[in-house]
Amino acid sequence: MSTLLLVNGEDAAALSSEAGRAAARRAPGMRGALERVGYEVLEVRDAATAFQRLGERPHLIVLSGAVPDMGLLELCAALRKDPVAEKLPFVIVAEAAAKTGAAAKTGADLVFPPSVSPAEVADRLRRIF
């Protein structure tokens, strides 16, 4: 079984934007969908914990929703510099990343807009990784 690090910092009670609320609705479903296709999911809610959990040697990193201590694109670039994660596949599920193409510059291997269902993301990851 492959281990996946899911970084999702959304807290549904604290969200004020529509994009943030959409990400929060996606989060519980994302974890379940990934587990249903066979991933062991290590879920974290902030950047600091994401760096700590790298020690558990995930095979893939999924960044979904905003984290409180760092932007997703910034987090992707920072994680990519860590020797444990530098060669891992990175997936980002975020509106800004999907629209601007900026995710490719940070090291993301695959980018989904938030409108994509968790089941679609999980199925695609299962087929690719």
N, C-alpha and C positions, 0 to 999 in steps of 0.2 A: 504494500500500500504506500502510495506517495503522500508525503506530508506537505501541506500548503499553509503558508502564512497569510491570513486574511487580515488586512489592516483596515479597520472601519471605525472611525471616531465619532460617528453620528449618535446623538442622544435625542430621541424623538421629542422629548418634553422641552428641550432647549432650542429647537430649530425655529428660525423665523422666515427663511426663504423657501420658495416652492422647490427649488433644486435640492435644498437640504432635506426637506420633508420627503421628497421622492427617494433620496438616497437612504434615508432611515427606513422607509417602507421596504426597500430592497434588501437591507442587511440581514434580517433573520432568515428570509427566504434564500439569500445567497449562501449562507452557511449550510442550510439544509440541502440545497441543490448540490453543492459541492460534495457533501458527505454521501448523498445518494448515488453519485457516480464513482464513489470509491476513494475520495481523498480523506485523509486525516487532517482536520482543520484546526490550526492554532489561531484563534481569533484574538486580536488586540485592538485597543481603542485609542492609542496614542503613539507618537513616533518613538518616544523613549522606550516603551515596552517592546515595540517592534525590533529595535536594535538588540534588546536583551534576548528576545526569543530567537534571534538568528543563531544563537548557540545550540538550538535544537535541530539545526541543519535541515530547514525545509527544502523541498525540491522546486518550489514555485512560490512566487509572491504575488498576491492580488491586493491592489490598493483600491478601495471602494468607499467613497464618501470622505468628507473633510475630517482631518484630525485636529485637535485643539492646539497642538504645539508646533505645527508645520504644514505648509501647503502640500498637496499630493505630489505635484511635479517636483517640488524641492525635496520631498521625502524620497521619491524615486531616485533622484540623482544622488542623494546622500547615501542611501542604502546600496546603490550600485557601486559606490567606492569602497564598501566594506569587503575585505578579502573573502568572507564567507559567501557573500551574495553577488560578487562581481560577475559571475558567469551563469547565474540563475535566470530563468525566464521571469519577466515582470509583466503584469497585466494591470491596466488602469481602467476603472469604470468611473468616468467623470465627464461632465458636460464640457468644461473648458478644454480638457485634453482632447476630446473627440473633435471639437470644432476647430481648434487652432493648429493641430498637428505638433504642438510643442512637446507632447509626450515622447515622440521619437528622439528628440534632442536630449532628453533626460535618461534615456536607456530603456524605455518601455518597449516590449516586444509585440504587444497586442493592446489595442485600445477599443473600448466599447462606450457608447453613449449610455447615460442612465436609463434611457427608455427600453433598453434590452432587458428581457426577463432574466432572472437568476438561472432558470432552467436552460435558457439558450447559452448563457455564459458557461455554465458547467458542462454542457454537452460539447461545446466547441473546445474547451480546455481538455476534456477527456480525449477528444479525437487528435488534438495537436500535441499535447504534452503527456 
